[in-house]
Amino acid sequence: MSATTAHTKFDNDRLSVSEGIPAKDALNRASCLMAQALDISLVAADSNDCDSELGWALNSLLEMAKAYLDAAIVGMNFPSGKQGPEVAP
Protein backbone atom coordinates (compact mmCIF):
# COMPACT_ATOMS: atom_id res chain seq x y z
CA MET A 1 0.00 0.00 0.00
CA SER A 2 1.42 3.39 -0.96
CA ALA A 3 1.45 6.39 1.34
CA THR A 4 -1.46 8.81 1.25
CA THR A 5 -2.19 12.17 2.80
CA ALA A 6 -3.74 12.65 6.21
CA HIS A 7 -6.65 15.08 6.57
CA THR A 8 -4.89 18.35 7.37
CA LYS A 9 -6.43 21.78 8.06
CA PHE A 10 -4.62 25.08 7.63
CA ASP A 11 -5.19 28.81 7.65
CA ASN A 12 -7.88 28.85 10.34
CA ASP A 13 -9.70 25.97 8.65
CA ARG A 14 -10.15 27.88 5.38
CA LEU A 15 -7.95 25.33 3.62
CA SER A 16 -7.76 21.61 4.10
CA VAL A 17 -6.22 18.68 2.28
CA SER A 18 -8.40 15.60 2.15
CA GLU A 19 -7.30 12.28 3.52
CA GLY A 20 -6.38 9.59 1.01
CA ILE A 21 -4.68 11.58 -1.75
CA PRO A 22 -1.64 9.59 -2.93
CA ALA A 23 1.42 11.24 -1.37
CA LYS A 24 3.08 11.27 -4.79
CA ASP A 25 0.19 13.37 -6.17
CA ALA A 26 0.22 15.73 -3.17
CA LEU A 27 3.96 16.26 -3.53
CA ASN A 28 3.59 16.88 -7.27
CA ARG A 29 0.81 19.43 -6.65
CA ALA A 30 2.91 21.16 -3.99
CA SER A 31 5.80 21.36 -6.46
CA CYS A 32 3.53 23.00 -9.05
CA LEU A 33 2.19 25.50 -6.50
CA MET A 34 5.71 26.35 -5.39
CA ALA A 35 6.80 26.88 -9.01
CA GLN A 36 3.94 29.36 -9.45
CA ALA A 37 4.92 31.07 -6.21
CA LEU A 38 8.51 31.36 -7.42
CA ASP A 39 7.33 32.92 -10.69
CA ILE A 40 5.26 35.48 -8.79
CA SER A 41 8.12 36.24 -6.42
CA LEU A 42 10.35 37.04 -9.42
CA VAL A 43 7.74 39.44 -10.81
CA ALA A 44 7.39 41.06 -7.39
CA ALA A 45 11.17 41.30 -6.98
CA ASP A 46 11.57 42.95 -10.39
CA SER A 47 8.78 45.44 -9.67
CA ASN A 48 9.74 48.92 -8.50
CA ASP A 49 6.74 49.07 -6.21
CA CYS A 50 5.57 45.64 -5.19
CA ASP A 51 1.85 45.20 -5.74
CA SER A 52 0.20 44.01 -2.54
CA GLU A 53 -1.97 41.65 -4.61
CA LEU A 54 1.18 39.84 -5.75
CA GLY A 55 2.22 39.48 -2.14
CA TRP A 56 -1.11 37.97 -1.18
CA ALA A 57 -1.08 35.68 -4.22
CA LEU A 58 2.40 34.50 -3.25
CA ASN A 59 1.29 33.96 0.34
CA SER A 60 -1.73 31.92 -0.75
CA LEU A 61 0.28 29.71 -3.13
CA LEU A 62 2.89 29.01 -0.47
CA GLU A 63 0.19 28.23 2.11
CA MET A 64 -1.44 25.73 -0.28
CA ALA A 65 1.89 24.13 -1.16
CA LYS A 66 2.74 23.78 2.54
CA ALA A 67 -0.64 22.16 3.18
CA TYR A 68 0.00 19.50 0.52
CA LEU A 69 3.54 18.89 1.77
CA ASP A 70 2.50 18.65 5.41
CA ALA A 71 -0.43 16.34 4.59
CA ALA A 72 1.88 14.04 2.62
CA ILE A 73 4.49 14.05 5.38
CA VAL A 74 1.94 13.25 8.09
CA GLY A 75 0.32 10.60 5.87
CA MET A 76 3.65 8.93 5.14
CA ASN A 77 4.75 8.98 8.80
CA PHE A 78 1.39 8.03 10.32
CA PRO A 79 -0.42 5.90 7.70
CA SER A 80 -2.99 4.66 10.22
CA GLY A 81 -4.57 8.11 10.12
CA LYS A 82 -3.62 8.88 13.72
CA GLN A 83 -2.36 12.42 13.95
CA GLY A 84 1.24 12.48 15.09
CA PRO A 85 3.36 15.42 16.10
CA GLU A 86 2.63 18.70 14.36
CA VAL A 87 4.74 19.50 11.33
CA ALA A 88 6.78 22.70 11.35
CA PRO A 89 4.64 25.86 11.17
C-alpha positions as CSV (number, residue, x, y, z in Angstrom):
1,M,0.0,0.0,0.0
2,S,1.4,3.4,-1.0
3,A,1.5,6.4,1.3
4,T,-1.5,8.8,1.2
5,T,-2.2,12.2,2.8
6,A,-3.7,12.6,6.2
7,H,-6.7,15.1,6.6
8,T,-4.9,18.3,7.4
9,K,-6.4,21.8,8.1
10,F,-4.6,25.1,7.6
11,D,-5.2,28.8,7.7
12,N,-7.9,28.9,10.3
13,D,-9.7,26.0,8.7
14,R,-10.1,27.9,5.4
15,L,-8.0,25.3,3.6
16,S,-7.8,21.6,4.1
17,V,-6.2,18.7,2.3
18,S,-8.4,15.6,2.1
19,E,-7.3,12.3,3.5
20,G,-6.4,9.6,1.0
21,I,-4.7,11.6,-1.7
22,P,-1.6,9.6,-2.9
23,A,1.4,11.2,-1.4
24,K,3.1,11.3,-4.8
25,D,0.2,13.4,-6.2
26,A,0.2,15.7,-3.2
27,L,4.0,16.3,-3.5
28,N,3.6,16.9,-7.3
29,R,0.8,19.4,-6.6
30,A,2.9,21.2,-4.0
31,S,5.8,21.4,-6.5
32,C,3.5,23.0,-9.1
33,L,2.2,25.5,-6.5
34,M,5.7,26.3,-5.4
35,A,6.8,26.9,-9.0
36,Q,3.9,29.4,-9.4
37,A,4.9,31.1,-6.2
38,L,8.5,31.4,-7.4
39,D,7.3,32.9,-10.7
40,I,5.3,35.5,-8.8
41,S,8.1,36.2,-6.4
42,L,10.4,37.0,-9.4
43,V,7.7,39.4,-10.8
44,A,7.4,41.1,-7.4
45,A,11.2,41.3,-7.0
46,D,11.6,42.9,-10.4
47,S,8.8,45.4,-9.7
48,N,9.7,48.9,-8.5
49,D,6.7,49.1,-6.2
50,C,5.6,45.6,-5.2
51,D,1.9,45.2,-5.7
52,S,0.2,44.0,-2.5
53,E,-2.0,41.6,-4.6
54,L,1.2,39.8,-5.7
55,G,2.2,39.5,-2.1
56,W,-1.1,38.0,-1.2
57,A,-1.1,35.7,-4.2
58,L,2.4,34.5,-3.2
59,N,1.3,34.0,0.3
60,S,-1.7,31.9,-0.8
61,L,0.3,29.7,-3.1
62,L,2.9,29.0,-0.5
63,E,0.2,28.2,2.1
64,M,-1.4,25.7,-0.3
65,A,1.9,24.1,-1.2
66,K,2.7,23.8,2.5
67,A,-0.6,22.2,3.2
68,Y,0.0,19.5,0.5
69,L,3.5,18.9,1.8
70,D,2.5,18.6,5.4
71,A,-0.4,16.3,4.6
72,A,1.9,14.0,2.6
73,I,4.5,14.1,5.4
74,V,1.9,13.2,8.1
75,G,0.3,10.6,5.9
76,M,3.7,8.9,5.1
77,N,4.8,9.0,8.8
78,F,1.4,8.0,10.3
79,P,-0.4,5.9,7.7
80,S,-3.0,4.7,10.2
81,G,-4.6,8.1,10.1
82,K,-3.6,8.9,13.7
83,Q,-2.4,12.4,14.0
84,G,1.2,12.5,15.1
85,P,3.4,15.4,16.1
86,E,2.6,18.7,14.4
87,V,4.7,19.5,11.3
88,A,6.8,22.7,11.3
89,P,4.6,25.9,11.2
